[in-house]
């Protein structure tokens, strides 16, 4: 693993002590000193600095994608000012200690290089806070890996975010942990679309609070989903397909499928006389199967016809 190689870097002893900036150099010694390239103030290609920057070389070996960082304002300059052993290694050891896997370090730093500027004591406090809220070590590592900006949030801000979801959705502490562990980026993203979607589900769609809670726990992505897509999907499922609220609540995965896919399958079943979504009927079609099956399986098990017939129907729609 790379981290073993990285650890070797940290343990390796220098044969020659580094030159002190206070030492007086002879003319011969001065001639041998190669000055580092100047750090540019704005955007530039980091690749040009890799050969002369040990920090960049080791970041690349960790799996950091410099091409994704160099166009972000001030990131390149920030990285070039860091010393790997002094500034970066302590953060890497911290991340490893809290359970982040070797293969996740590069992607994490690619998405959030500014974790390298965080005070180590503050990082420990934030992890300790999550532990105090009964998040397991595995859950914390998963959350950090999947929501790279999580540890940039202060303890107060983390507490406010967790409190928001617990209060707005009426969740217990255990359910709040379940929600956040499944989709940790809802903690670090904007709350505005989530607030709006919660109002849409209650006021415009007519779901009860306990139904919204169930939907959110089953499909957390719904909370931050595109309002227009959610509205179009609900309108089609509820008003065109005639699916009542309680069935949508039990099969909220319908909000994750494309509307075109939904329309094609519903209209094909309507054409065949098999668009029956009432669970009390013998040839009932569940929303879950309707949206999750492959075309081949959908045709064989639900439509009871060939995929060629379905493909021909799609062409004529």
SVG drawing of the C-alpha trace seen along z (x, -y; Angstrom):
<svg xmlns="http://www.w3.org/2000/svg" viewBox="-58 -37 91 51">
<polyline fill="none" stroke="black" stroke-width="0.4" points="0.0,0.0 1.1,-3.5 0.8,-4.6 3.6,-2.2 5.7,-3.9 4.6,-7.3 5.5,-6.3 9.0,-5.4 9.3,-9.0 8.6,-10.3 11.1,-7.9 14.0,-8.4 17.0,-10.2 18.8,-12.8 22.5,-12.1 23.3,-15.8 21.8,-18.4 19.7,-21.0 21.3,-24.4 20.2,-27.0 19.0,-30.3 21.5,-31.9 24.5,-30.1 27.0,-32.0 27.6,-30.2 30.8,-30.2 30.7,-31.2 31.0,-27.5 28.2,-26.5 25.9,-29.3 26.5,-28.2 25.1,-24.7 21.9,-25.9 18.9,-25.6 16.2,-28.1 12.7,-26.8 10.4,-28.2 8.4,-31.2 4.9,-30.5 2.4,-32.1 -0.4,-34.2 -3.3,-32.8 -4.4,-29.9 -1.7,-27.9 -0.7,-24.3 0.5,-22.5 2.1,-19.8 4.9,-22.3 5.8,-22.3 5.7,-18.5 9.3,-17.8 10.6,-20.5 8.1,-20.1 8.4,-17.1 5.0,-18.0 3.2,-17.7 5.1,-14.5 3.9,-12.9 0.3,-14.2 0.3,-12.6 1.5,-9.3 -1.4,-9.5 -3.8,-9.7 -4.5,-13.4 -5.7,-14.6 -3.9,-17.9 -5.7,-18.5 -8.9,-18.9 -7.3,-21.3 -5.3,-23.7 -8.3,-25.5 -9.8,-26.2 -8.9,-29.7 -5.9,-29.9 -5.6,-26.1 -2.4,-25.7 -0.7,-28.5 -1.9,-27.1 -0.5,-23.6 2.9,-24.9 3.3,-26.7 2.9,-23.5 5.6,-21.3 4.7,-17.6 6.3,-16.5 5.4,-19.6 1.9,-20.4 0.4,-17.4 1.7,-14.2 0.0,-15.0 -3.4,-15.4 -2.9,-12.1 -2.0,-10.2 -5.1,-11.7 -7.4,-10.6 -5.8,-7.1 -6.3,-7.0 -10.1,-7.8 -10.5,-5.0 -10.2,-6.6 -8.8,-4.0 -5.6,-4.5 -7.4,-4.5 -9.8,-7.3 -7.0,-9.8 -6.3,-11.0 -9.9,-11.5 -10.7,-13.2 -7.8,-15.7 -8.8,-16.2 -12.3,-17.3 -11.2,-19.1 -7.6,-20.2 -8.4,-22.8 -8.6,-20.2 -4.8,-20.6 -5.2,-24.0 -7.4,-22.9 -6.0,-23.0 -5.3,-19.4 -6.8,-20.0 -10.1,-21.2 -10.2,-18.1 -9.9,-15.9 -12.7,-17.9 -15.0,-17.4 -14.5,-13.7 -14.9,-13.5 -18.2,-15.4 -19.5,-12.8 -18.4,-10.0 -20.3,-11.7 -23.4,-11.6 -22.9,-7.8 -21.7,-7.6 -19.6,-4.5 -15.9,-4.6 -17.0,-3.0 -19.8,-5.5 -17.5,-8.5 -14.9,-7.2 -17.6,-6.6 -19.0,-10.1 -15.6,-11.8 -14.8,-9.9 -18.2,-10.6 -18.5,-14.2 -14.9,-15.5 -15.9,-18.9 -17.5,-17.5 -14.5,-18.1 -14.2,-21.7 -17.4,-22.4 -17.0,-23.5 -18.6,-21.5 -21.3,-24.2 -22.1,-24.0 -22.2,-20.2 -24.5,-20.3 -26.8,-22.8 -27.0,-20.6 -27.8,-17.4 -30.4,-19.3 -32.0,-20.6 -32.7,-17.2 -33.8,-15.7 -36.3,-18.5 -37.6,-19.0 -38.1,-15.3 -39.1,-14.4 -36.4,-11.8 -35.0,-10.0 -31.2,-10.2 -30.8,-6.8 -32.8,-7.6 -30.8,-10.9 -27.6,-8.9 -29.0,-6.5 -30.0,-9.3 -26.7,-11.1 -24.5,-8.0 -26.3,-6.9 -26.0,-10.4 -23.5,-12.5 -23.3,-15.2 -26.7,-16.5 -24.8,-17.8 -22.3,-19.8 -24.6,-21.0 -27.0,-23.9 -30.1,-23.6 -32.2,-25.9 -33.2,-23.3 -33.9,-20.8 -36.2,-23.2 -38.0,-24.0 -38.4,-20.3 -39.8,-19.5 -42.5,-22.2 -43.2,-20.9 -43.8,-17.4 -46.1,-18.6 -47.9,-21.5 -47.9,-20.9 -47.9,-17.1 -50.0,-16.5 -47.9,-14.0 -48.2,-13.7 -45.1,-14.4 -44.7,-10.7 -44.9,-9.8 -42.2,-12.4 -40.0,-11.0 -40.4,-7.5 -39.6,-8.7 -36.5,-10.6 -35.1,-7.6 -35.7,-5.3 -34.4,-7.8 -32.3,-10.5 -31.3,-11.9 -34.9,-13.1 -34.2,-15.8 -31.9,-17.7 -33.4,-16.6 -34.3,-18.9 -37.7,-20.4 -38.9,-20.4 -38.0,-16.7 -39.6,-15.8 -42.8,-17.7 -43.0,-16.2 -42.5,-12.7 -45.1,-13.0 -47.6,-14.6 -47.2,-11.7 -47.2,-8.9 -50.1,-10.3 -52.3,-12.0 -51.7,-10.0 -50.9,-6.6 -53.4,-7.0 -51.0,-5.9 -52.2,-7.0 -49.9,-8.6 -49.5,-5.6 -48.2,-3.4 -45.7,-6.1 -44.6,-6.3 -43.9,-2.6 -42.0,-2.7 -40.3,-6.1 -37.6,-4.8 -39.9,-6.0 -38.4,-9.5 -35.0,-8.1 -36.0,-6.9 -36.2,-8.9 -39.6,-10.2 -39.1,-8.9 -38.5,-5.4 -41.6,-5.6 -43.8,-6.9 -42.6,-4.3 -43.3,-1.4 -46.6,-2.7 -47.9,-3.4 -46.8,0.0 -48.6,1.7 -51.6,-0.4 -51.5,0.7 -51.4,4.3 -54.1,3.8 -51.7,4.7 -51.2,1.2 -52.7,2.3 -51.1,0.8 -53.7,1.9 -52.1,4.5 -55.5,6.1 -55.7,7.2 -54.2,10.5 -51.9,9.0 -50.8,6.1 -47.6,4.3 -45.5,2.8 -43.8,-0.5 -40.6,1.0 -40.5,3.6 -41.7,1.2 -38.7,-1.1 -35.9,1.2 -36.0,4.1 -34.0,4.2 -36.0,3.9 -35.6,7.7 -36.9,8.7 -39.6,6.1 -40.9,7.6 -40.6,11.2 -42.0,10.9 -44.4,7.9 -45.4,7.2 -45.4,10.9 -44.2,10.2 -41.0,9.9 -38.5,7.1 -38.8,6.7 -42.5,5.7 -41.5,3.2 -38.7,1.7 -41.2,1.4 -43.7,-0.3 -41.0,-2.8 -40.3,-3.7 -43.9,-4.5 -44.5,-6.6"/>
</svg>
